[in-house]
């Protein structure tokens, strides 16, 4: 039976005011596919700690899912931590940036310069579109394992999981495959 580990990112998740509901949702979706969740952890906003957590989880699981830390602010370090963990570079994706800019135009809002950070993609990763927010997800194969980087807000994560991740986890083709 394949197994998975889940990492929730964000120093705010380490306070008593925040509850990691994403892990509960992800566990249910994975279990429905016959994938056992063998570990969950919460990591603060530290590039090095994120990298260490990803490396440890990849050494123990077929599938590692990271939620959060993909936003535009300086403490959104999931992309950087994943690049460090995998020994890969990040590249700027103009198409992803245009999708983010289009979303801002749709709501008659000006896109800030810091939103450009969200257009950095791991080398070799598949972009998972996010029609419910500005942070795209990413799926990357690393050896025999898969790493998924997903946005933190549940209203963004849940549709992305249902539309893009579940078909991949179940071994079925999906949009953008």
C-alpha positions as semicolon CSV with decimal commas, in nm:
position;residue;x (nm);y (nm);z (nm)
1;X;0,000;0,000;0,000
2;X;0,142;0,342;-0,089
3;X;0,196;0,583;0,197
4;X;0,205;0,959;0,241
5;X;0,327;1,220;0,484
6;X;0,182;1,569;0,525
7;X;0,363;1,887;0,623
8;X;0,173;2,202;0,722
9;X;0,381;2,519;0,687
10;X;0,346;2,839;0,886
11;X;0,462;2,973;1,218
12;X;0,100;3,073;1,286
13;X;0,013;2,700;1,278
14;X;0,229;2,657;1,588
15;X;0,005;2,882;1,797
16;X;-0,305;2,773;1,991
17;X;-0,525;2,997;1,773
18;X;-0,477;2,800;1,449
19;X;-0,591;2,447;1,371
20;X;-0,447;2,247;1,081
21;X;-0,770;2,147;0,907
22;X;-0,588;2,083;0,577
23;X;-0,423;1,768;0,715
24;X;-0,762;1,626;0,811
25;X;-0,900;1,691;0,462
26;X;-0,588;1,551;0,293
27;X;-0,591;1,240;0,512
28;X;-0,954;1,171;0,419
29;X;-0,883;1,212;0,045
30;X;-0,571;0,994;0,060
31;X;-0,739;0,722;0,268
32;X;-1,028;0,713;0,018
33;X;-0,768;0,618;-0,246
34;X;-0,610;0,349;-0,028
35;X;-0,306;0,563;0,058
36;X;-0,205;0,543;0,424
37;X;-0,094;0,861;0,598
38;X;0,203;0,763;0,812
39;X;0,305;1,103;0,943
40;X;0,199;1,464;0,986
41;X;0,402;1,757;1,104
42;X;0,387;2,133;1,135
43;X;0,689;2,344;1,048
44;X;0,742;2,716;1,103
45;X;0,848;2,973;0,844
46;X;1,211;2,865;0,807
47;X;1,363;2,765;0,474
48;X;1,606;2,525;0,642
49;X;1,342;2,360;0,863
50;X;1,108;2,321;0,565
51;X;1,390;2,160;0,365
52;X;1,478;1,926;0,650
53;X;1,114;1,822;0,697
54;X;1,071;1,754;0,324
55;X;1,389;1,545;0,311
56;X;1,288;1,342;0,616
57;X;0,937;1,280;0,484
58;X;1,067;1,184;0,137
59;X;1,291;0,924;0,303
60;X;0,984;0,765;0,465
61;X;0,697;0,803;0,218
62;X;0,596;0,757;-0,144
63;X;0,411;1,087;-0,144
64;X;0,479;1,407;0,049
65;X;0,222;1,684;0,055
66;X;0,310;2,030;0,180
67;X;0,037;2,287;0,247
68;X;0,100;2,656;0,295
69;X;0,388;2,894;0,249
70;X;0,327;2,965;-0,121
71;X;0,204;3,321;-0,081
72;X;0,376;3,643;-0,189
73;X;0,529;3,753;0,143
74;X;0,889;3,718;0,258
75;X;0,795;3,450;0,512
76;X;0,635;3,229;0,243
77;X;0,935;3,000;0,206
78;X;0,793;2,666;0,091
79;X;0,922;2,703;-0,266
80;X;1,270;2,789;-0,139
81;X;1,271;2,507;0,116
82;X;1,158;2,254;-0,144
83;X;1,430;2,369;-0,386
84;X;1,690;2,329;-0,111
85;X;1,556;1,986;-0,011
86;X;1,557;1,853;-0,367
87;X;1,876;2,025;-0,483
88;X;1,682;2,193;-0,762
89;X;1,662;2,548;-0,884
90;X;1,358;2,767;-0,908
91;X;1,280;2,929;-1,241
92;X;1,053;3,221;-1,318
93;X;0,747;3,121;-1,522
94;X;0,599;3,402;-1,733
95;X;0,282;3,202;-1,800
96;X;0,219;3,158;-1,429
97;X;0,277;3,531;-1,373
98;X;0,024;3,613;-1,646
99;X;-0,232;3,389;-1,475
100;X;-0,176;3,573;-1,147
101;X;-0,202;3,912;-1,320
102;X;-0,524;3,803;-1,494
103;X;-0,677;3,711;-1,160
104;X;-0,597;4,057;-1,022
105;X;-0,743;4,225;-1,333
106;X;-1,059;4,014;-1,299
107;X;-1,120;4,172;-0,959
108;X;-1,008;4,522;-1,071
109;X;-0,714;4,514;-0,832
110;X;-0,354;4,613;-0,892
111;X;-0,106;4,330;-0,863
112;X;0,179;4,415;-0,629
113;X;0,540;4,349;-0,722
114;X;0,570;4,095;-0,443
115;X;0,316;3,868;-0,616
116;X;0,589;3,794;-0,874
117;X;0,738;3,559;-0,610
118;X;0,449;3,322;-0,672
119;X;0,562;3,266;-1,032
120;X;0,880;3,083;-0,926
121;X;0,848;2,712;-1,003
122;X;1,073;2,418;-0,910
123;X;1,270;2,287;-1,206
124;X;1,086;1,985;-1,343
125;X;0,762;2,058;-1,157
126;X;0,414;2,043;-1,300
127;X;0,214;2,358;-1,224
128;X;-0,124;2,295;-1,062
129;X;-0,359;2,582;-1,154
130;X;-0,534;2,771;-0,879
131;X;-0,853;2,941;-1,003
132;X;-0,945;3,022;-0,641
133;X;-0,631;3,218;-0,550
134;X;-0,297;3,345;-0,671
135;X;-0,062;3,071;-0,550
136;X;-0,030;2,786;-0,799
137;X;0,043;2,440;-0,667
138;X;0,333;2,228;-0,786
139;X;0,386;1,855;-0,829
140;X;0,734;1,716;-0,879
141;X;0,869;1,364;-0,899
142;X;1,190;1,306;-0,704
143;X;1,323;0,959;-0,768
144;X;1,036;0,724;-0,689
145;X;0,861;0,975;-0,463
146;X;0,629;1,263;-0,542
147;X;0,626;1,601;-0,371
148;X;0,319;1,824;-0,387
149;X;0,327;2,190;-0,284
150;X;-0,024;2,320;-0,220
151;X;-0,162;2,656;-0,106
152;X;-0,264;2,692;0,258
153;X;-0,612;2,845;0,243
154;X;-0,865;2,558;0,242
155;X;-1,082;2,733;-0,019
156;X;-0,782;2,707;-0,255
157;X;-0,633;2,375;-0,142
158;X;-0,949;2,164;-0,146
159;X;-1,056;2,230;-0,508
160;X;-0,694;2,190;-0,624
161;X;-0,672;1,853;-0,451
162;X;-1,002;1,731;-0,597
163;X;-0,936;1,858;-0,951
164;X;-0,564;1,794;-0,992
165;X;-0,412;1,586;-0,712
166;X;-0,665;1,307;-0,665
167;X;-0,644;1,203;-1,034
168;X;-0,263;1,195;-1,007
169;X;-0,272;1,005;-0,678
170;X;-0,520;0,759;-0,823
171;X;-0,307;0,712;-1,136
172;X;-0,568;0,861;-1,369
173;X;-0,497;1,126;-1,633
174;X;-0,600;1,479;-1,542
175;X;-0,604;1,823;-1,701
176;X;-0,255;1,948;-1,771
177;X;-0,106;1,599;-1,738
